[in-house]
Amino acid sequence: MQIDLKDPGQFTEVAVRQLIASGQDKVHNQLRVSSSGIAYLSVDAIGGAAIEGLCFRFETWSAWSGCVGEVAACDEVWVRQIFNALHQHWTHPGQDYIDVY
């Protein structure tokens, strides 16, 4: 799943909840945003690997940390925190690495 941050119809808390729900908690995940504004979860490239073409990336969420998956998607505070961080850093880029804790 992906979210186009340039499209207000796609960039909603509901979409962020769905993106979080689509993650696999049994592996490391990293939320990344391409320079074209596409937000997605990566499990293949995490940390500082393959960062060419990214606008920014969040810290890597470790396996079994509870940051992605169905349970994480039910946490209203977590979903809103991720939504707000995406909004802030997409509309006012400055950092390429975001720590949401």
Biopython code that builds the backbone (N, CA, C, O; Angstrom):
import numpy as np
from Bio.PDB.StructureBuilder import StructureBuilder

atoms = [
    (1, "MET", "N", (0.832, -1.181, 0.000)),
    (1, "MET", "CA", (0.000, 0.000, 0.000)),
    (1, "MET", "C", (0.876, 1.243, 0.000)),
    (1, "MET", "O", (1.963, 1.260, 0.577)),
    (2, "GLN", "N", (0.378, 2.283, -0.660)),
    (2, "GLN", "CA", (1.067, 3.563, -0.745)),
    (2, "GLN", "C", (0.069, 4.691, -0.530)),
    (2, "GLN", "O", (-1.134, 4.520, -0.724)),
    (3, "ILE", "N", (0.587, 5.844, -0.127)),
    (3, "ILE", "CA", (-0.230, 7.045, -0.004)),
    (3, "ILE", "C", (0.470, 8.157, -0.772)),
    (3, "ILE", "O", (1.655, 8.416, -0.559)),
    (4, "ASP", "N", (-0.257, 8.808, -1.657)),
    (4, "ASP", "CA", (0.274, 9.963, -2.365)),
    (4, "ASP", "C", (0.012, 11.187, -1.485)),
    (4, "ASP", "O", (-1.127, 11.642, -1.374)),
    (5, "LEU", "N", (1.053, 11.710, -0.869)),
    (5, "LEU", "CA", (0.908, 12.823, 0.067)),
    (5, "LEU", "C", (0.494, 14.120, -0.618)),
    (5, "LEU", "O", (0.068, 15.063, 0.049)),
    (6, "LYS", "N", (0.615, 14.177, -1.937)),
    (6, "LYS", "CA", (0.194, 15.368, -2.676)),
    (6, "LYS", "C", (-1.311, 15.389, -2.923)),
    (6, "LYS", "O", (-1.867, 16.425, -3.286)),
    (7, "ASP", "N", (-1.964, 14.259, -2.728)),
    (7, "ASP", "CA", (-3.394, 14.122, -3.003)),
    (7, "ASP", "C", (-4.176, 14.121, -1.691)),
    (7, "ASP", "O", (-4.136, 13.133, -0.958)),
    (8, "PRO", "N", (-4.894, 15.221, -1.378)),
    (8, "PRO", "CA", (-5.647, 15.287, -0.117)),
    (8, "PRO", "C", (-6.700, 14.184, 0.007)),
    (8, "PRO", "O", (-7.093, 13.831, 1.119)),
    (9, "GLY", "N", (-7.154, 13.644, -1.106)),
    (9, "GLY", "CA", (-8.101, 12.537, -1.069)),
    (9, "GLY", "C", (-7.469, 11.240, -0.608)),
    (9, "GLY", "O", (-8.150, 10.363, -0.077)),
    (10, "GLN", "N", (-6.167, 11.118, -0.811)),
    (10, "GLN", "CA", (-5.431, 9.927, -0.358)),
    (10, "GLN", "C", (-4.785, 10.126, 0.998)),
    (10, "GLN", "O", (-4.732, 9.197, 1.805)),
    (11, "PHE", "N", (-4.293, 11.330, 1.257)),
    (11, "PHE", "CA", (-3.538, 11.591, 2.486)),
    (11, "PHE", "C", (-4.499, 11.921, 3.618)),
    (11, "PHE", "O", (-4.754, 13.087, 3.919)),
    (12, "THR", "N", (-5.025, 10.876, 4.235)),
    (12, "THR", "CA", (-5.979, 11.006, 5.336)),
    (12, "THR", "C", (-5.522, 10.121, 6.490)),
    (12, "THR", "O", (-4.665, 9.254, 6.317)),
    (13, "GLU", "N", (-6.102, 10.345, 7.670)),
    (13, "GLU", "CA", (-5.792, 9.468, 8.806)),
    (13, "GLU", "C", (-6.241, 8.039, 8.520)),
    (13, "GLU", "O", (-5.595, 7.085, 8.953)),
    (14, "VAL", "N", (-7.338, 7.890, 7.798)),
    (14, "VAL", "CA", (-7.819, 6.548, 7.446)),
    (14, "VAL", "C", (-6.769, 5.828, 6.598)),
    (14, "VAL", "O", (-6.493, 4.650, 6.825)),
    (15, "ALA", "N", (-6.188, 6.524, 5.631)),
    (15, "ALA", "CA", (-5.167, 5.918, 4.780)),
    (15, "ALA", "C", (-3.911, 5.577, 5.585)),
    (15, "ALA", "O", (-3.299, 4.531, 5.370)),
    (16, "VAL", "N", (-3.531, 6.452, 6.502)),
    (16, "VAL", "CA", (-2.369, 6.170, 7.353)),
    (16, "VAL", "C", (-2.654, 4.946, 8.218)),
    (16, "VAL", "O", (-1.770, 4.111, 8.408)),
    (17, "ARG", "N", (-3.856, 4.827, 8.739)),
    (17, "ARG", "CA", (-4.250, 3.653, 9.523)),
    (17, "ARG", "C", (-4.129, 2.383, 8.665)),
    (17, "ARG", "O", (-3.623, 1.362, 9.132)),
    (18, "GLN", "N", (-4.591, 2.451, 7.426)),
    (18, "GLN", "CA", (-4.513, 1.303, 6.525)),
    (18, "GLN", "C", (-3.064, 0.952, 6.197)),
    (18, "GLN", "O", (-2.706, -0.222, 6.111)),
    (19, "LEU", "N", (-2.241, 1.974, 6.018)),
    (19, "LEU", "CA", (-0.823, 1.733, 5.748)),
    (19, "LEU", "C", (-0.171, 1.037, 6.938)),
    (19, "LEU", "O", (0.561, 0.063, 6.763)),
    (20, "ILE", "N", (-0.430, 1.525, 8.132)),
    (20, "ILE", "CA", (0.111, 0.901, 9.343)),
    (20, "ILE", "C", (-0.394, -0.532, 9.468)),
    (20, "ILE", "O", (0.375, -1.434, 9.797)),
    (21, "ALA", "N", (-1.675, -0.744, 9.209)),
    (21, "ALA", "CA", (-2.265, -2.088, 9.295)),
    (21, "ALA", "C", (-1.634, -3.042, 8.294)),
    (21, "ALA", "O", (-1.559, -4.243, 8.550)),
    (22, "SER", "N", (-1.181, -2.528, 7.161)),
    (22, "SER", "CA", (-0.604, -3.385, 6.121)),
    (22, "SER", "C", (0.795, -3.883, 6.471)),
    (22, "SER", "O", (1.311, -4.789, 5.818)),
    (23, "GLY", "N", (1.411, -3.296, 7.497)),
    (23, "GLY", "CA", (2.760, -3.701, 7.889)),
    (23, "GLY", "C", (2.795, -5.067, 8.539)),
    (23, "GLY", "O", (1.804, -5.535, 9.099)),
    (24, "GLN", "N", (3.949, -5.694, 8.454)),
    (24, "GLN", "CA", (4.170, -7.018, 9.044)),
    (24, "GLN", "C", (5.025, -6.855, 10.297)),
    (24, "GLN", "O", (6.220, -6.574, 10.209)),
    (25, "ASP", "N", (4.411, -7.031, 11.456)),
    (25, "ASP", "CA", (5.119, -6.786, 12.713)),
    (25, "ASP", "C", (6.230, -7.791, 12.979)),
    (25, "ASP", "O", (7.081, -7.547, 13.835)),
    (26, "LYS", "N", (6.244, -8.910, 12.273)),
    (26, "LYS", "CA", (7.273, -9.928, 12.530)),
    (26, "LYS", "C", (8.603, -9.621, 11.844)),
    (26, "LYS", "O", (9.573, -10.357, 12.021)),
    (27, "VAL", "N", (8.654, -8.544, 11.065)),
    (27, "VAL", "CA", (9.901, -8.120, 10.420)),
    (27, "VAL", "C", (10.108, -6.629, 10.661)),
    (27, "VAL", "O", (9.174, -5.927, 11.048)),
    (28, "HIS", "N", (11.322, -6.147, 10.435)),
    (28, "HIS", "CA", (11.605, -4.720, 10.536)),
    (28, "HIS", "C", (10.864, -3.984, 9.422)),
    (28, "HIS", "O", (10.767, -4.481, 8.300)),
    (29, "ASN", "N", (10.345, -2.802, 9.737)),
    (29, "ASN", "CA", (9.647, -1.951, 8.777)),
    (29, "ASN", "C", (10.205, -0.544, 8.866)),
    (29, "ASN", "O", (10.652, -0.108, 9.926)),
    (30, "GLN", "N", (10.175, 0.156, 7.755)),
    (30, "GLN", "CA", (10.531, 1.568, 7.772)),
    (30, "GLN", "C", (9.556, 2.327, 6.884)),
    (30, "GLN", "O", (9.336, 1.963, 5.729)),
    (31, "LEU", "N", (8.980, 3.375, 7.431)),
    (31, "LEU", "CA", (8.099, 4.252, 6.661)),
    (31, "LEU", "C", (8.992, 5.216, 5.899)),
    (31, "LEU", "O", (9.816, 5.920, 6.484)),
    (32, "ARG", "N", (8.815, 5.236, 4.585)),
    (32, "ARG", "CA", (9.628, 6.077, 3.713)),
    (32, "ARG", "C", (8.735, 6.946, 2.856)),
    (32, "ARG", "O", (7.602, 6.577, 2.548)),
    (33, "VAL", "N", (9.252, 8.109, 2.470)),
    (33, "VAL", "CA", (8.541, 9.006, 1.572)),
    (33, "VAL", "C", (9.485, 9.370, 0.435)),
    (33, "VAL", "O", (10.565, 9.919, 0.651)),
    (34, "SER", "N", (9.052, 9.052, -0.774)),
    (34, "SER", "CA", (9.861, 9.361, -1.950)),
    (34, "SER", "C", (9.860, 10.863, -2.217)),
    (34, "SER", "O", (9.014, 11.593, -1.700)),
    (35, "SER", "N", (10.799, 11.308, -3.015)),
    (35, "SER", "CA", (10.855, 12.733, -3.345)),
    (35, "SER", "C", (9.619, 13.175, -4.123)),
    (35, "SER", "O", (9.333, 14.370, -4.192)),
    (36, "SER", "N", (8.885, 12.233, -4.708)),
    (36, "SER", "CA", (7.650, 12.574, -5.410)),
    (36, "SER", "C", (6.425, 12.532, -4.489)),
    (36, "SER", "O", (5.305, 12.752, -4.948)),
    (37, "GLY", "N", (6.626, 12.251, -3.194)),
    (37, "GLY", "CA", (5.541, 12.327, -2.224)),
    (37, "GLY", "C", (4.777, 11.043, -1.986)),
    (37, "GLY", "O", (3.647, 11.084, -1.499)),
    (38, "ILE", "N", (5.357, 9.915, -2.314)),
    (38, "ILE", "CA", (4.709, 8.632, -2.089)),
    (38, "ILE", "C", (5.214, 8.040, -0.772)),
    (38, "ILE", "O", (6.405, 7.773, -0.617)),
    (39, "ALA", "N", (4.287, 7.837, 0.178)),
    (39, "ALA", "CA", (4.621, 7.226, 1.469)),
    (39, "ALA", "C", (4.342, 5.735, 1.378)),
    (39, "ALA", "O", (3.313, 5.319, 0.846)),
    (40, "TYR", "N", (5.263, 4.935, 1.899)),
    (40, "TYR", "CA", (5.124, 3.480, 1.848)),
    (40, "TYR", "C", (5.955, 2.847, 2.951)),
    (40, "TYR", "O", (6.879, 3.464, 3.482)),
    (41, "LEU", "N", (5.616, 1.608, 3.291)),
    (41, "LEU", "CA", (6.410, 0.836, 4.237)),
    (41, "LEU", "C", (7.398, -0.015, 3.461)),
    (41, "LEU", "O", (7.039, -0.659, 2.475)),
    (42, "SER", "N", (8.630, -0.013, 3.905)),
    (42, "SER", "CA", (9.657, -0.841, 3.283)),
    (42, "SER", "C", (10.128, -1.887, 4.288)),
    (42, "SER", "O", (10.372, -1.577, 5.454)),
    (43, "VAL", "N", (10.251, -3.113, 3.829)),
    (43, "VAL", "CA", (10.847, -4.172, 4.650)),
    (43, "VAL", "C", (12.156, -4.652, 4.032)),
    (43, "VAL", "O", (12.973, -5.279, 4.705)),
    (44, "ASP", "N", (12.351, -4.357, 2.753)),
    (44, "ASP", "CA", (13.572, -4.785, 2.071)),
    (44, "ASP", "C", (14.713, -3.808, 2.298)),
    (44, "ASP", "O", (15.834, -4.216, 2.601)),
    (45, "ALA", "N", (14.433, -2.529, 2.151)),
    (45, "ALA", "CA", (15.431, -1.490, 2.378)),
    (45, "ALA", "C", (15.022, -0.753, 3.645)),
    (45, "ALA", "O", (13.974, -0.109, 3.693)),
    (46, "ILE", "N", (15.858, -0.855, 4.662)),
    (46, "ILE", "CA", (15.588, -0.188, 5.937)),
    (46, "ILE", "C", (16.857, 0.520, 6.392)),
    (46, "ILE", "O", (17.919, 0.371, 5.787)),
    (47, "GLY", "N", (16.732, 1.279, 7.448)),
    (47, "GLY", "CA", (17.897, 2.005, 7.949)),
    (47, "GLY", "C", (18.379, 3.003, 6.909)),
    (47, "GLY", "O", (17.579, 3.710, 6.297)),
    (48, "GLY", "N", (19.686, 3.057, 6.714)),
    (48, "GLY", "CA", (20.274, 3.985, 5.749)),
    (48, "GLY", "C", (20.512, 3.368, 4.389)),
    (48, "GLY", "O", (21.216, 3.951, 3.565)),
    (49, "ALA", "N", (19.938, 2.192, 4.132)),
    (49, "ALA", "CA", (20.134, 1.517, 2.845)),
    (49, "ALA", "C", (19.194, 2.081, 1.788)),
    (49, "ALA", "O", (18.040, 2.400, 2.077)),
    (50, "ALA", "N", (19.687, 2.199, 0.581)),
    (50, "ALA", "CA", (18.885, 2.580, -0.586)),
    (50, "ALA", "C", (18.052, 3.836, -0.331)),
    (50, "ALA", "O", (16.836, 3.831, -0.522)),
    (51, "ILE", "N", (18.706, 4.901, 0.096)),
    (51, "ILE", "CA", (17.972, 6.133, 0.416)),
    (51, "ILE", "C", (17.940, 7.132, -0.750)),
    (51, "ILE", "O", (17.374, 8.218, -0.621)),
    (52, "GLU", "N", (18.538, 6.770, -1.868)),
    (52, "GLU", "CA", (18.488, 7.655, -3.032)),
    (52, "GLU", "C", (17.028, 7.829, -3.447)),
    (52, "GLU", "O", (16.271, 6.859, -3.491)),
    (53, "GLY", "N", (16.644, 9.043, -3.744)),
    (53, "GLY", "CA", (15.287, 9.312, -4.199)),
    (53, "GLY", "C", (14.268, 9.476, -3.082)),
    (53, "GLY", "O", (13.073, 9.609, -3.343)),
    (54, "LEU", "N", (14.740, 9.468, -1.831)),
    (54, "LEU", "CA", (13.813, 9.667, -0.722)),
    (54, "LEU", "C", (13.813, 11.129, -0.296)),
    (54, "LEU", "O", (14.845, 11.799, -0.313)),
    (55, "CYS", "N", (12.641, 11.603, 0.082)),
    (55, "CYS", "CA", (12.543, 12.925, 0.691)),
    (55, "CYS", "C", (12.916, 12.798, 2.166)),
    (55, "CYS", "O", (13.694, 13.592, 2.696)),
    (56, "PHE", "N", (12.337, 11.769, 2.825)),
    (56, "PHE", "CA", (12.696, 11.464, 4.202)),
    (56, "PHE", "C", (12.248, 10.058, 4.539)),
    (56, "PHE", "O", (11.498, 9.424, 3.797)),
    (57, "ARG", "N", (12.731, 9.588, 5.683)),
    (57, "ARG", "CA", (12.385, 8.256, 6.178)),
    (57, "ARG", "C", (12.253, 8.334, 7.687)),
    (57, "ARG", "O", (12.896, 9.158, 8.337)),
    (58, "PHE", "N", (11.417, 7.473, 8.237)),
    (58, "PHE", "CA", (11.276, 7.380, 9.681)),
    (58, "PHE", "C", (12.318, 6.395, 10.202)),
    (58, "PHE", "O", (12.958, 5.683, 9.429)),
    (59, "GLU", "N", (12.478, 6.366, 11.521)),
    (59, "GLU", "CA", (13.378, 5.372, 12.096)),
    (59, "GLU", "C", (12.847, 3.983, 11.754)),
    (59, "GLU", "O", (11.652, 3.811, 11.513)),
    (60, "THR", "N", (13.723, 3.010, 11.734)),
    (60, "THR", "CA", (13.294, 1.635, 11.475)),
    (60, "THR", "C", (12.544, 1.118, 12.687)),
    (60, "THR", "O", (13.017, 1.225, 13.818)),
    (61, "TRP", "N", (11.371, 0.559, 12.441)),
    (61, "TRP", "CA", (10.584, -0.052, 13.499)),
    (61, "TRP", "C", (10.966, -1.520, 13.565)),
    (61, "TRP", "O", (10.753, -2.263, 12.607)),
    (62, "SER", "N", (11.524, -1.936, 14.678)),
    (62, "SER", "CA", (12.006, -3.301, 14.851)),
    (62, "SER", "C", (10.867, -4.309, 14.817)),
    (62, "SER", "O", (9.720, -4.003, 15.146)),
    (63, "ALA", "N", (11.219, -5.506, 14.413)),
    (63, "ALA", "CA", (10.253, -6.601, 14.428)),
    (63, "ALA", "C", (9.686, -6.754, 15.834)),
    (63, "ALA", "O", (10.407, -6.606, 16.820)),
    (64, "TRP", "N", (8.416, -7.045, 15.919)),
    (64, "TRP", "CA", (7.691, -7.284, 17.162)),
    (64, "TRP", "C", (7.599, -6.056, 18.062)),
    (64, "TRP", "O", (7.314, -6.190, 19.252)),
    (65, "SER", "N", (7.836, -4.857, 17.516)),
    (65, "SER", "CA", (7.780, -3.638, 18.332)),
    (65, "SER", "C", (6.356, -3.110, 18.490)),
    (65, "SER", "O", (6.106, -2.252, 19.336)),
    (66, "GLY", "N", (5.429, -3.611, 17.692)),
    (66, "GLY", "CA", (4.046, -3.150, 17.777)),
    (66, "GLY", "C", (3.777, -1.852, 17.039)),
    (66, "GLY", "O", (2.745, -1.219, 17.265)),
    (67, "CYS", "N", (4.675, -1.447, 16.169)),
    (67, "CYS", "CA", (4.506, -0.185, 15.446)),
    (67, "CYS", "C", (3.685, -0.333, 14.168)),
    (67, "CYS", "O", (3.167, 0.654, 13.644)),
    (68, "VAL", "N", (3.565, -1.552, 13.669)),
    (68, "VAL", "CA", (2.767, -1.815, 12.468)),
    (68, "VAL", "C", (1.879, -3.022, 12.716)),
    (68, "VAL", "O", (2.049, -3.745, 13.697)),
    (69, "GLY", "N", (0.935, -3.227, 11.818)),
    (69, "GLY", "CA", (0.011, -4.349, 11.934)),
    (69, "GLY", "C", (-1.344, -3.893, 12.437)),
    (69, "GLY", "O", (-1.557, -2.715, 12.724)),
    (70, "GLU", "N", (-2.254, -4.845, 12.538)),
    (70, "GLU", "CA", (-3.639, -4.550, 12.922)),
    (70, "GLU", "C", (-3.748, -3.896, 14.306)),
    (70, "GLU", "O", (-4.520, -2.954, 14.484)),
    (71, "VAL", "N", (-2.983, -4.387, 15.278)),
    (71, "VAL", "CA", (-3.069, -3.838, 16.631)),
    (71, "VAL", "C", (-2.578, -2.386, 16.642)),
    (71, "VAL", "O", (-3.216, -1.521, 17.243)),
    (72, "ALA", "N", (-1.471, -2.125, 15.994)),
    (72, "ALA", "CA", (-0.941, -0.750, 15.936)),
    (72, "ALA", "C", (-1.929, 0.182, 15.245)),
    (72, "ALA", "O", (-2.068, 1.340, 15.638)),
    (73, "ALA", "N", (-2.612, -0.312, 14.223)),
    (73, "ALA", "CA", (-3.563, 0.505, 13.478)),
    (73, "ALA", "C", (-4.785, 0.872, 14.315)),
    (73, "ALA", "O", (-5.496, 1.818, 13.975)),
    (74, "CYS", "N", (-5.040, 0.154, 15.387)),
    (74, "CYS", "CA", (-6.168, 0.458, 16.281)),
    (74, "CYS", "C", (-5.823, 1.523, 17.309)),
    (74, "CYS", "O", (-6.710, 2.015, 18.007)),
    (75, "ASP", "N", (-4.563, 1.884, 17.415)),
    (75, "ASP", "CA", (-4.116, 2.878, 18.386)),
    (75, "ASP", "C", (-4.283, 4.275, 17.790)),
    (75, "ASP", "O", (-3.465, 4.722, 16.986)),
    (76, "GLU", "N", (-5.354, 4.958, 18.196)),
    (76, "GLU", "CA", (-5.684, 6.283, 17.651)),
    (76, "GLU", "C", (-4.541, 7.283, 17.825)),
    (76, "GLU", "O", (-4.245, 8.060, 16.917)),
    (77, "VAL", "N", (-3.907, 7.258, 18.983)),
    (77, "VAL", "CA", (-2.821, 8.209, 19.266)),
    (77, "VAL", "C", (-1.643, 7.953, 18.330)),
    (77, "VAL", "O", (-1.066, 8.896, 17.788)),
    (78, "TRP", "N", (-1.284, 6.689, 18.138)),
    (78, "TRP", "CA", (-0.162, 6.324, 17.259)),
    (78, "TRP", "C", (-0.457, 6.740, 15.813)),
    (78, "TRP", "O", (0.387, 7.346, 15.153)),
    (79, "VAL", "N", (-1.646, 6.416, 15.332)),
    (79, "VAL", "CA", (-2.007, 6.759, 13.955)),
    (79, "VAL", "C", (-1.953, 8.270, 13.758)),
    (79, "VAL", "O", (-1.409, 8.742, 12.760)),
    (80, "ARG", "N", (-2.505, 9.026, 14.688)),
    (80, "ARG", "CA", (-2.488, 10.488, 14.584)),
    (80, "ARG", "C", (-1.064, 11.023, 14.640)),
    (80, "ARG", "O", (-0.732, 11.973, 13.931)),
    (81, "GLN", "N", (-0.227, 10.428, 15.469)),
    (81, "GLN", "CA", (1.171, 10.861, 15.577)),
    (81, "GLN", "C", (1.894, 10.660, 14.243)),
    (81, "GLN", "O", (2.639, 11.534, 13.800)),
    (82, "ILE", "N", (1.674, 9.518, 13.610)),
    (82, "ILE", "CA", (2.318, 9.247, 12.323)),
    (82, "ILE", "C", (1.757, 10.176, 11.252)),
    (82, "ILE", "O", (2.510, 10.736, 10.455)),
    (83, "PHE", "N", (0.431, 10.341, 11.234)),
    (83, "PHE", "CA", (-0.196, 11.260, 10.274)),
    (83, "PHE", "C", (0.396, 12.661, 10.422)),
    (83, "PHE", "O", (0.792, 13.275, 9.431)),
    (84, "ASN", "N", (0.457, 13.164, 11.646)),
    (84, "ASN", "CA", (0.977, 14.512, 11.893)),
    (84, "ASN", "C", (2.439, 14.636, 11.493)),
    (84, "ASN", "O", (2.840, 15.652, 10.927)),
    (85, "ALA", "N", (3.236, 13.618, 11.779)),
    (85, "ALA", "CA", (4.656, 13.652, 11.400)),
    (85, "ALA", "C", (4.804, 13.653, 9.877)),
    (85, "ALA", "O", (5.631, 14.386, 9.333)),
    (86, "LEU", "N", (4.014, 12.843, 9.196)),
    (86, "LEU", "CA", (4.053, 12.853, 7.729)),
    (86, "LEU", "C", (3.672, 14.231, 7.196)),
    (86, "LEU", "O", (4.347, 14.774, 6.321)),
    (87, "HIS", "N", (2.601, 14.787, 7.720)),
    (87, "HIS", "CA", (2.137, 16.100, 7.259)),
    (87, "HIS", "C", (3.195, 17.170, 7.496)),
    (87, "HIS", "O", (3.512, 17.949, 6.596)),
    (88, "GLN", "N", (3.732, 17.205, 8.694)),
    (88, "GLN", "CA", (4.731, 18.220, 9.042)),
    (88, "GLN", "C", (5.963, 18.129, 8.142)),
    (88, "GLN", "O", (6.425, 19.139, 7.612)),
    (89, "HIS", "N", (6.482, 16.937, 7.976)),
    (89, "HIS", "CA", (7.747, 16.800, 7.248)),
    (89, "HIS", "C", (7.558, 16.835, 5.740)),
    (89, "HIS", "O", (8.504, 17.150, 5.017)),
    (90, "TRP", "N", (6.363, 16.521, 5.242)),
    (90, "TRP", "CA", (6.125, 16.657, 3.814)),
    (90, "TRP", "C", (5.919, 18.125, 3.453)),
    (90, "TRP", "O", (6.442, 18.592, 2.442)),
    (91, "THR", "N", (5.167, 18.849, 4.263)),
    (91, "THR", "CA", (4.888, 20.250, 3.941)),
    (91, "THR", "C", (6.057, 21.175, 4.287)),
    (91, "THR", "O", (6.171, 22.259, 3.717)),
    (92, "HIS", "N", (6.918, 20.762, 5.207)),
    (92, "HIS", "CA", (8.080, 21.570, 5.599)),
    (92, "HIS", "C", (9.315, 20.669, 5.686)),
    (92, "HIS", "O", (9.823, 20.407, 6.776)),
    (93, "PRO", "N", (9.792, 20.197, 4.530)),
    (93, "PRO", "CA", (10.939, 19.292, 4.564)),
    (93, "PRO", "C", (12.177, 19.983, 5.141)),
    (93, "PRO", "O", (12.348, 21.195, 5.012)),
    (94, "GLY", "N", (12.990, 19.223, 5.746)),
    (94, "GLY", "CA", (14.214, 19.764, 6.316)),
    (94, "GLY", "C", (15.118, 18.653, 6.801)),
    (94, "GLY", "O", (16.338, 18.726, 6.655)),
    (95, "GLN", "N", (14.525, 17.631, 7.375)),
    (95, "GLN", "CA", (15.287, 16.481, 7.853)),
    (95, "GLN", "C", (15.024, 15.304, 6.928)),
    (95, "GLN", "O", (13.936, 15.168, 6.369)),
    (96, "ASP", "N", (16.017, 14.468, 6.778)),
    (96, "ASP", "CA", (15.789, 13.270, 5.966)),
    (96, "ASP", "C", (15.575, 12.029, 6.835)),
    (96, "ASP", "O", (15.287, 10.950, 6.316)),
    (97, "TYR", "N", (15.714, 12.179, 8.153)),
    (97, "TYR", "CA", (15.526, 11.069, 9.079)),
    (97, "TYR", "C", (14.632, 11.551, 10.219)),
    (97, "TYR", "O", (14.964, 12.522, 10.899)),
    (98, "ILE", "N", (13.507, 10.881, 10.431)),
    (98, "ILE", "CA", (12.510, 11.316, 11.405)),
    (98, "ILE", "C", (12.377, 10.275, 12.512)),
    (98, "ILE", "O", (12.201, 9.087, 12.242)),
    (99, "ASP", "N", (12.460, 10.728, 13.743)),
    (99, "ASP", "CA", (12.236, 9.873, 14.914)),
    (99, "ASP", "C", (10.937, 10.321, 15.548)),
    (99, "ASP", "O", (10.849, 11.444, 16.044)),
    (100, "VAL", "N", (9.926, 9.467, 15.543)),
    (100, "VAL", "CA", (8.612, 9.871, 16.038)),
    (100, "VAL", "C", (8.385, 9.537, 17.512)),
    (100, "VAL", "O", (7.304, 9.812, 18.033)),
    (101, "TYR", "N", (9.350, 8.964, 18.184)),
    (101, "TYR", "CA", (9.150, 8.647, 19.598)),
    (101, "TYR", "C", (9.446, 9.844, 20.452)),
    (101, "TYR", "O", (9.334, 9.772, 21.676)),
]
sb = StructureBuilder()
sb.init_structure("model")
sb.init_model(0)
sb.init_chain("A")
sb.init_seg("    ")
for serial, (resi, resn, name, xyz) in enumerate(atoms, 1):
    if name == "N":
        sb.init_residue(resn, " ", resi, " ")
    sb.init_atom(name, np.array(xyz, "f"), 0.0, 1.0, " ", f" {name:<3s}", serial, name[0])
structure = sb.get_structure()
